Amino acid sequence: MFEKINEKINKMTVLDIGLVKWSVFFFAIIIVKLFPQLLNISHPVLIVLVLACGSKPLYKFWIKK
């Protein structure tokens, strides 16, 4: 299953990936508008979530050969 997904992702350009990022950003804004209590999450929790979600892609991009 992941092989097929990887083949499809390899066809994407930098512009496509950027557009996906923007669509996720706007989707997050919609979710926060629907559930405003999400804005009450503390900053340390958000920082940990960002680091947890970004660590593997950053490792694969910058460190892994």
Buried (B, 14 or more C-beta within 10 A) or exposed (E): EEEEEEEEEEEEEEEEEEEEEEEEEEEEEEEEEEEEEEEEEEEEEEEEEEEEEEEEEEEEEEEEE
